[in-house]
Amino acid sequence: MPEAGGDQPVDTSAVEPWELPGSDGRPIFGNTHRPPAGVAMIGRLVICHGFKGYMDYGFLPRLADAAAAIGFAAHRFNFSHGGVTRDFTTFARPDLFERDTWQRQVHDLTAVVEGQCPEDGRPLALFGHSRGGVTALLTAARLPAERVTRVITAASPADAARLEPEARDRLLADGRLASPSGRTGQTLYVGRNWLTEIEADPAGHNPRRASAALGVRAVHLHGDADPTVDPADLDRYAAANPAAVTRRIAGANHVFNAPNPLPRDAELPGPTAALFDAVRETLGPLAGALWRAG
């Protein structure tokens, strides 16, 4: 593998688009990055985007490239109710965004695991950025223990909901809460069902509890300069699951300093490269003799 910061993208002809039915039958759009010629496929990585994110956001395509280069077929996808189709320039379906809940995302991720990751003895890892990490934890904790080999979260909150009392009351009273997109300029809305689902089953929506259930299979990464999700959440994961690997990445903000988009031929920012190195260190032992360090 190239040295940190010098990752080269795989041949884009090895990237395969696909579509699966997700929650309520709505489509899940995805892309799979296959290992390049000469590299055997020894595992799979499923990549989950965060809140208001999408499969082409920031470092996610380059992370899929990096995983493919060491033998992991990498599947990145858009959640069915994330509001984004294959055209990520806008939220084409803000109505679906408003209807999104944790259970819809768990349903989608389970569908991707079942539809794209056959049970053939190869290791399976889930990676989630921000909110996507919570979805990965909640999903893995519901699947049979032997199904998911590792769950990697990056800049993920340690709670399923964080609303000030006033915002909570407004969401319940009005049925939705405005959540503008700084990227597209659209005013999106979070729907009431997102909150009532959590409050009806707080234990089932607790990502720290899910991490504890995973034990040594959980890996939690966080930037020490994250202004969006408090880096102290990493300590909360560590307290809930002492068996988990936890690591702070120096100088990393919420997106690990990656621009959006991150050009395929651009040098990785230092914190992004450090994130990729941490993911490689997690996947590497799963690859056995085929693991080639950077």
C-alpha positions as CSV (number, residue, x, y, z in Angstrom):
1,M,0.0,0.0,0.0
2,P,1.1,3.6,-0.5
3,E,2.3,5.6,2.4
4,A,-0.3,7.5,4.5
5,G,-1.5,10.5,2.6
6,G,-0.5,9.0,-0.8
7,D,-3.4,6.6,-1.4
8,Q,-4.2,6.1,-5.0
9,P,-7.8,5.4,-6.2
10,V,-8.6,2.0,-7.7
11,D,-9.7,1.7,-11.3
12,T,-13.2,3.3,-11.4
13,S,-14.2,0.5,-13.8
14,A,-14.2,-1.7,-10.8
15,V,-16.9,0.4,-9.2
16,E,-20.3,-1.2,-9.7
17,P,-23.7,0.6,-9.1
18,W,-26.6,-1.3,-7.6
19,E,-30.0,-0.8,-6.1
20,L,-32.0,-2.6,-3.4
21,P,-35.5,-2.1,-1.9
22,G,-35.2,-0.5,1.5
23,S,-37.6,0.7,4.2
24,D,-41.2,1.0,2.8
25,G,-39.8,-0.4,-0.4
26,R,-38.0,2.9,-1.2
27,P,-34.8,2.4,-3.2
28,I,-31.3,2.1,-1.6
29,F,-28.8,3.4,-4.2
30,G,-25.3,2.0,-3.8
31,N,-21.9,1.5,-5.3
32,T,-19.5,-1.4,-4.7
33,H,-15.7,-0.9,-5.1
34,R,-14.1,-4.2,-6.0
35,P,-10.5,-5.1,-5.3
36,P,-8.2,-4.3,-8.3
37,A,-6.7,-6.9,-10.5
38,G,-4.2,-9.0,-8.7
39,V,-5.8,-8.5,-5.2
40,A,-8.0,-11.3,-3.9
41,M,-11.2,-10.4,-2.1
42,I,-10.8,-11.4,1.4
43,G,-13.6,-9.5,3.1
44,R,-16.3,-6.8,2.9
45,L,-16.8,-3.3,4.3
46,V,-20.1,-1.5,4.3
47,I,-19.8,2.3,4.6
48,C,-22.7,4.3,6.2
49,H,-22.9,8.1,5.7
50,G,-24.0,10.5,8.4
51,F,-26.9,13.0,8.9
52,K,-27.6,15.0,5.8
53,G,-24.8,13.0,4.2
54,Y,-24.7,10.6,1.2
55,M,-22.5,7.9,-0.2
56,D,-20.4,10.4,-2.3
57,Y,-19.8,12.7,0.6
58,G,-16.2,13.9,1.4
59,F,-13.8,11.0,2.2
60,L,-16.2,8.2,1.8
61,P,-15.4,7.2,-1.9
62,R,-11.7,7.4,-1.2
63,L,-12.2,5.2,1.9
64,A,-13.9,2.7,-0.3
65,D,-11.0,2.8,-2.7
66,A,-8.5,2.2,0.2
67,A,-10.5,-0.8,1.5
68,A,-10.7,-2.3,-2.0
69,A,-7.0,-1.9,-2.4
70,I,-6.3,-4.3,0.5
71,G,-8.9,-6.8,-0.6
72,F,-12.2,-5.6,0.9
73,A,-15.1,-5.2,-1.4
74,A,-16.5,-1.9,-0.2
75,H,-20.2,-1.0,-0.4
76,R,-21.2,2.6,0.1
77,F,-24.9,3.6,-0.2
78,N,-27.6,6.2,0.4
79,F,-30.1,5.4,3.0
80,S,-33.6,5.1,1.5
81,H,-35.0,8.0,3.6
82,G,-31.9,10.2,3.5
83,G,-33.6,12.3,0.8
84,V,-30.7,11.9,-1.7
85,T,-30.9,9.9,-4.9
86,R,-27.9,9.3,-7.2
87,D,-28.0,13.0,-7.9
88,F,-26.4,14.3,-4.7
89,T,-26.5,18.0,-5.7
90,T,-29.8,18.4,-3.9
91,F,-32.2,16.6,-1.5
92,A,-34.6,15.4,-4.2
93,R,-36.9,13.8,-1.7
94,P,-37.2,16.0,1.4
95,D,-40.4,14.3,2.2
96,L,-38.5,11.0,2.8
97,F,-35.9,12.8,4.8
98,E,-38.7,14.0,7.2
99,R,-39.9,10.4,7.6
100,D,-36.5,9.0,8.4
101,T,-36.0,7.2,11.8
102,W,-33.3,5.0,13.3
103,Q,-35.4,1.9,12.6
104,R,-35.6,2.8,8.9
105,Q,-31.9,3.1,8.8
106,V,-31.4,-0.2,10.7
107,H,-33.7,-1.8,8.2
108,D,-31.7,-0.4,5.3
109,L,-28.3,-1.4,6.6
110,T,-29.6,-4.9,7.3
111,A,-30.9,-5.1,3.7
112,V,-27.5,-4.1,2.4
113,V,-25.8,-6.7,4.6
114,E,-28.2,-9.4,3.4
115,G,-28.2,-8.3,-0.2
116,Q,-24.5,-7.5,-0.8
117,C,-22.6,-9.6,1.7
118,P,-23.2,-13.3,1.4
119,E,-22.3,-15.5,4.3
120,D,-19.3,-17.2,2.8
121,G,-16.9,-17.2,5.7
122,R,-15.3,-13.9,4.7
123,P,-15.1,-11.2,7.4
124,L,-17.6,-8.3,7.3
125,A,-16.9,-4.9,8.8
126,L,-19.3,-1.9,9.1
127,F,-18.0,1.6,9.1
128,G,-20.2,4.6,10.0
129,H,-19.4,8.3,10.0
130,S,-21.2,10.4,12.6
131,R,-24.9,9.4,12.7
132,G,-24.0,6.5,10.4
133,G,-21.8,5.0,13.2
134,V,-24.8,4.9,15.5
135,T,-26.8,3.1,12.8
136,A,-23.9,0.6,12.4
137,L,-23.8,-0.1,16.1
138,L,-27.6,-0.5,16.5
139,T,-27.7,-2.8,13.5
140,A,-24.8,-5.0,14.4
141,A,-26.1,-5.4,17.9
142,R,-29.3,-6.9,16.4
143,L,-27.6,-9.3,14.0
144,P,-26.2,-12.7,15.1
145,A,-22.8,-12.3,16.7
146,E,-21.0,-14.3,14.0
147,R,-22.4,-12.1,11.2
148,V,-20.4,-8.8,11.8
149,T,-16.7,-9.1,12.5
150,R,-16.0,-5.4,13.3
151,V,-17.9,-2.1,13.7
152,I,-15.9,1.1,13.2
153,T,-17.5,4.4,14.2
154,A,-15.9,7.8,13.2
155,A,-17.0,11.0,15.0
156,S,-20.2,9.3,16.2
157,P,-22.4,10.7,19.0
158,A,-22.9,8.5,22.1
159,D,-26.6,9.2,22.2
160,A,-29.4,8.6,19.6
161,A,-31.0,12.0,20.3
162,R,-29.8,15.4,21.7
163,L,-32.5,18.0,21.8
164,E,-32.9,20.9,24.1
165,P,-36.2,20.7,26.0
166,E,-37.7,23.5,24.0
167,A,-36.8,21.9,20.7
168,R,-38.2,18.6,21.9
169,D,-41.5,20.1,22.9
170,R,-41.7,22.0,19.6
171,L,-41.0,18.8,17.6
172,L,-43.7,16.9,19.4
173,A,-46.2,19.8,19.2
174,D,-45.6,20.8,15.5
175,G,-44.8,17.3,14.2
176,R,-41.6,18.4,12.6
177,L,-38.5,20.5,13.3
178,A,-36.6,22.6,10.8
179,S,-33.1,21.5,10.0
180,P,-31.6,23.6,7.2
181,S,-29.0,22.2,4.8
182,G,-26.0,24.5,4.6
183,R,-24.8,22.6,1.5
184,T,-27.9,22.9,-0.7
185,G,-29.7,25.8,1.0
186,Q,-32.9,23.7,1.5
187,T,-34.9,23.8,4.6
188,L,-35.3,20.1,5.6
189,Y,-37.4,18.8,8.5
190,V,-36.9,16.1,11.1
191,G,-40.3,14.4,11.7
192,R,-41.9,13.6,15.0
193,N,-41.6,9.8,14.5
194,W,-37.9,10.0,14.8
195,L,-38.2,11.2,18.4
196,T,-41.2,9.2,19.5
197,E,-39.5,6.0,18.3
198,I,-36.5,6.7,20.5
199,E,-38.6,7.6,23.5
200,A,-40.7,4.5,23.2
201,D,-37.5,2.3,23.4
202,P,-34.6,4.2,24.8
203,A,-32.6,1.1,25.6
204,G,-33.0,-0.2,22.0
205,H,-31.7,3.1,20.7
206,N,-28.7,3.5,23.0
207,P,-25.5,3.3,20.9
208,R,-23.3,2.8,24.0
209,R,-25.3,-0.2,25.0
210,A,-25.0,-1.5,21.5
211,S,-21.2,-1.1,21.7
212,A,-21.1,-2.9,25.0
213,A,-23.0,-5.8,23.4
214,L,-20.4,-5.9,20.6
215,G,-17.4,-6.0,23.0
216,V,-14.1,-6.3,21.3
217,R,-15.8,-6.1,17.9
218,A,-16.3,-2.3,18.4
219,V,-13.8,0.4,17.3
220,H,-14.5,4.0,18.0
221,L,-12.5,6.8,16.3
222,H,-12.9,10.6,17.0
223,G,-11.1,13.8,16.1
224,D,-9.8,15.8,19.1
225,A,-10.9,19.1,17.3
226,D,-14.5,18.0,16.4
227,P,-16.8,21.0,16.8
228,T,-19.9,19.1,15.9
229,V,-19.8,16.0,18.1
230,D,-18.0,16.4,21.4
231,P,-14.8,14.4,21.5
232,A,-15.7,13.5,25.1
233,D,-18.2,11.1,23.5
234,L,-15.3,8.9,22.8
235,D,-14.7,8.6,26.6
236,R,-18.4,7.7,27.1
237,Y,-18.0,4.8,24.6
238,A,-14.8,3.7,26.4
239,A,-16.6,3.7,29.7
240,A,-19.6,1.7,28.3
241,N,-17.4,-0.8,26.5
242,P,-13.9,-1.2,28.0
243,A,-13.2,-3.9,25.5
244,A,-13.6,-1.6,22.5
245,V,-10.7,0.1,20.7
246,T,-10.9,3.9,21.1
247,R,-8.6,6.4,19.5
248,R,-8.4,10.2,19.2
249,I,-7.1,11.6,15.9
250,A,-5.0,14.7,16.4
251,G,-6.2,17.8,14.7
252,A,-9.2,16.2,13.1
253,N,-12.5,18.0,12.9
254,H,-15.9,16.3,12.3
255,V,-15.1,15.3,8.7
256,F,-11.4,14.5,9.5
257,N,-10.5,17.7,7.6
258,A,-11.6,16.2,4.2
259,P,-13.1,18.7,1.8
260,N,-16.4,17.9,0.1
261,P,-15.9,16.7,-2.5
262,L,-12.5,15.1,-2.0
263,P,-10.9,14.8,-5.5
264,R,-9.8,11.3,-6.3
265,D,-6.3,12.5,-7.2
266,A,-5.8,14.9,-4.3
267,E,-3.4,14.2,-1.5
268,L,-5.2,13.3,1.7
269,P,-5.2,15.8,4.5
270,G,-3.2,14.6,7.4
271,P,-6.2,13.8,9.7
272,T,-8.0,12.0,6.8
273,A,-4.9,9.9,6.2
274,A,-4.7,9.1,9.9
275,L,-8.4,8.0,9.8
276,F,-7.6,5.7,6.9
277,D,-4.6,4.3,8.7
278,A,-6.8,3.5,11.7
279,V,-9.3,1.7,9.5
280,R,-6.5,-0.3,7.8
281,E,-5.2,-1.3,11.2
282,T,-8.6,-2.6,12.0
283,L,-9.2,-4.4,8.8
284,G,-5.6,-5.6,8.4
285,P,-5.6,-8.5,10.9
286,L,-8.8,-9.7,9.2
287,A,-6.9,-10.0,5.9
288,G,-4.3,-12.4,7.2
289,A,-1.5,-13.1,4.8
290,L,-3.0,-10.8,2.2
291,W,-2.6,-7.7,4.4
292,R,0.0,-5.4,2.9
293,A,0.9,-2.5,5.3
294,G,1.4,1.0,3.9
